[in-house]
């Protein structure tokens, strides 16, 4: 390869490497492990890979495959993301590369600027056009895709990836394998544009569907918040009544003691203690959906005569998916109440702690429990309540990139979860 060819191809590879690193950083910026200066090293490494492929004049599909592998390896080194997500993002970008090359080549043929496969003005213009298309596609994906990544099922993302990819391959087989005249070139470009447009329509359909689901969830959330506020109002009324009666009841017990009626006074204090213990408390985290769940479970526990204790330390707001948090807390409390209710212990109890500290949220739920195998939790049908919803809890914790542990010791079952957030 001549020196001029090497220079042109190297510049093209440099721009492509820069776009790839920009795209990956844009998508997974919140999970970047290092300082921004490492992006320069990443771009240099990617440039070395792409330029080597180009100078060795490898097959186009081999080149795409190596680029895909390099993106995955680089992402695993630079970002704290799941492998599945990294593969997904990399595949999307590779489809963007293919689409950009096809659009640029078709446009050059239509405008009669020359053949993109041989060096010349046509080749240089084709490189510039393909990089512009690639950059535009990368921006579109990174800006429009990122907020939706948790809302659309993975199987639907596979359709979004492979339908346009297979369509483009099919069109290449139909048109590019034969000599193209201007009429066929127009048909080809219209077909490619149509495929991309259909893909956008499908994406918007999923987006609309996702918004409909979110609307239904918001309606359910408003209903639960309404129930929560009603419950809180009842508890505050109960607490005010207890406060009003408390001093009078203590004064009466004191008078009984002074008159020598100790047994009657003790009985009076026992009744006072029972009334205090039967009064439920109020959980307040500042997140209404979580408050609603904890307060309703608290009320249910009191109805079952299970002492319920709640500890909350929430000094700051946090950016965590509330729906997943609600799923975790609701399932853990259901398990805890079920386990405590079935327990043969004399002092039954349910305890939950929600503690926020240094961008970490700890959820700890404890309850009295008969012996269970914490590594192989079973359902209520087997005699225990801790197996219910455990898989749902584990999946939600994984989606939040958290860690969890379940253990039983000395008649107490403990579920401990730690979630880090930005």
Phi, psi and omega in degrees: 000134181292160181300318180297320178297317181299318180297313181297314181294323180293319177298318178298317179295324180297315179295320180295318178298318179298319179295319180298311181295319177301315181297311181297319180292323180295320182286317188242034184302320184289351180243018180288134188274333193240185176285153181305336181298335179292342177295327178295316178296321178297317179296321179295318179295316179295323176299319179299319180293309184294319181293322178297318178299316183296313183292332177278356178054050180288159176303147184301317182288327174295319179299316178297317180297317179292320177299317178299314180298318179296320178296319181294314180298315180297319180295321178296327180284320189268333189235149177265064180243161178289149181301320181299317180294320180296315178299318180299311180297320181293319177298318179300318182292321179297324174297321177298321177299314180299313180298319180296316179297317181296314181297318180295315181296316180296320180295320179294319179295319181295320181273359177060045179270355180121178181269131183282349183277345179241147183294137180165188181298322179299318180296316181294316178297321179297319177298313181297317181295318181295324179290324176295315177299317182296318179295319179297316180296319179298317179296317181299312182296311185295323182277323186266331183277320189306313181292346185260357192298337181259358187259337183254131181303150184299323181297328178288327175295323178300321177296317180297327181283307193273334179297307178294327180297311180294326179294317179295319178298318179297316179297321177299320180294326183282317188256308190292333180291344178250166178290128184269129169259170183305322182295315179294326179295317178299314179300318181297312181296319177297322180295315179298315179298321179296320179297314178298321179294317178298321179297320177295320178298318179297317179299317179294328177297314178296324179297315178296317178299318179298319179296324177296316178298317180298322179297317178297320179295322178296322178295318177296321180295319177298322179295316180293325178293323178298316177297322180295315180297322178296317179295317179298318179299318179297319181293319178297321177297318179295318180294319178298321179294319178297318179298322180293320184277338189300310182297320179296318181294320178294321178297320179294318178295321179297319180294321178296318178298316182294333180270000177087009179266062184298313180302318180293323179294318179296319177297321178296318179292324177298318178295320178296318179297318180297320180293325178291317182292329181283345180280123180285159178260191181229128175265131177225113177250345187093351175252104192300324182294320178290317177303318181298315181295310183297317181295322179291320177293324177300313180297319178296319180297318179295321178298329178273006181061040176251114178305131186237128178237136181231129176240126183232127172229097182233080182284335186229163171283156181219153182257084178228145179300112184294326181296318179292320177299317179298320179297317181297308185294318181298315180293319180296318180289323175300315178298317183295315179295318178297316180293318179293321180297322181275355182289147177267005181292150178285318181260087180278150180197162172226134183223137174225137175235130175240103188237124180251128182201128175051054178058033175225142176242124177252129176243115180237122178238126181233151177201154173295141186201144168290166186298132177225157174273102185295339179275342180222072184290138181247172184272177180300329182298335179269003176108355181234160181253359189277349181277344184291123176075006183296318179297323178295320178296313181299317181295318179295320179296319178297320179296332178268008180058038179258181177234154182217158174210144176235134179209155176233133178202134175054042176078013180232127175261132183234129171247120185237126184229136178234127181233126176264147180215164180268000000 
